[in-house]
Amino acid sequence: MNPAKTAFKALLPVLERLLTVIDHAASRYLQPRRARGKLILQPYVGWGTPEQIELSGRVLLPRTIHPARKGDRRLRNAQNVLRRMLSREVGGVQVTGTLGGVTAAAVSDTDGYFTLVFAPPAPLAGGWHQAQLRIEGREGVTLARVQIVAQARYGIISDLDDTVIKSDVTSAARMLQTVLTGNARTRLPFPGVGALYRALTREGEARNPIFYVSSSPWNFFDLLWQFLEYRRIPLGPLFLRNWGFDLLSGHGGYKHAVIERLFQKYPGLPFVLVGDSGEKDPEIYAEVVRRHPQRVLAVYIRDVTEASRDEGVLKLREEVRKAGVDLVLAADSLNAASHALAMGLITPGEYRSVLTSVARSYET
């Protein structure tokens, strides 16, 4: 291992403790003052089963973020990104939520995060629901979307950066330029990804649920959600990361933990795993297959790296195949759609939709 990298890893616990002390000291001074100001709720997407639902969100002081437009200048986009990054969280605030006639309450932590857990007396129907959120002692109601999975043939777990949305994570300079100067309307999806995901999630009346797992911070939740809506990519719960020191703790353990949670929450549901070769998705998904070979239908990896990286992914493909699961290293969405069609995961008509979408993207 690189000596500098080894030294940095050894220094991480010290930095973490120092950061925690500074954060707690600042919170003790700032939080009571912030709590007296105007507060807003930033709900995320609730998820769960008909018997138990989890909904997280954040209590913040408001910041002015201009609505995304396709013609926005890079400076305007960068200003919006900076405002998202410099969020002003508020702890110690009680949040109450109502869903399906059931009420749950929680108090925001020092980073402003709260989690509500609903356990309705009678199972709720599968599909999309709305929860109503309120701040104790304040007027106003905030609506939050909730996805309940009751019946489905399979689920999809997908990365976002360089899997759905072009982020250039393999180049730090290009990634920073893309993230800092783009918005929900100027950021680009990969060719055919919307058509592929629409095909995978459609299954008659029982929609196949999709879950997104990303290393992006929760501060970018609204940007990513708007991107999915604008590009007509199926919506689903997003699992992001806490901004700050948590982002330095590594991508693999975090993503693996989220997948394990989903597998436990839906024990009878198999999954399609989708990622890219830019980070550690192939290794993470291969480990998931080794632990749960009967729970994974297929692994689709978008090829965004050089040939040297492809060699390692292809070795993993052979390991995964021994467990009876195909790992497809796909140059575009069409390759993944071909495999999905052969497995019966999508229909011939849906495959043609992906083909048309990919062809159109290469024409422009």
Number of C-alpha atoms within 10 A of each C-alpha: 5 7 8 9 10 10 10 12 13 11 11 14 11 11 13 15 11 11 14 13 12 11 13 13 11 12 18 12 10 15 19 14 11 17 17 9 12 10 17 19 21 21 23 21 21 25 25 21 20 21 15 16 20 17 23 18 21 23 28 23 16 15 13 8 14 11 13 18 12 11 8 16 12 16 12 17 23 18 15 23 20 14 15 20 15 12 16 17 23 27 23 18 23 16 22 16 24 17 19 17 10 14 17 16 19 17 19 22 17 19 21 22 23 22 21 20 19 22 18 16 12 10 13 19 15 17 18 13 17 16 21 17 24 19 20 12 9 9 7 10 14 15 16 21 18 22 25 22 24 19 17 19 16 21 23 21 20 23 22 22 21 22 25 25 18 17 22 18 17 15 10 11 10 13 16 14 14 20 18 18 20 25 26 21 19 17 18 17 20 16 21 23 25 22 24 25 21 22 23 26 22 19 17 8 9 15 20 23 26 22 21 18 21 18 19 17 17 22 21 16 20 15 20 19 18 17 21 20 13 11 15 14 18 20 19 21 20 22 20 21 20 14 18 10 12 13 15 11 12 10 17 15 10 18 22 16 11 17 19 13 12 17 16 11 15 15 10 12 19 20 24 19 24 24 26 24 24 21 17 15 25 27 16 18 26 23 16 18 23 16 12 14 18 14 18 23 21 26 25 27 27 25 21 22 13 11 10 8 13 15 11 13 23 15 10 17 20 14 18 23 15 11 16 15 21 18 26 19 22 18 13 18 25 24 16 24 30 18 19 22 17 11 12 10 21 21 18 14 11 19 22 15 20 27 20 14 19 21 14 12 11 8 6 5
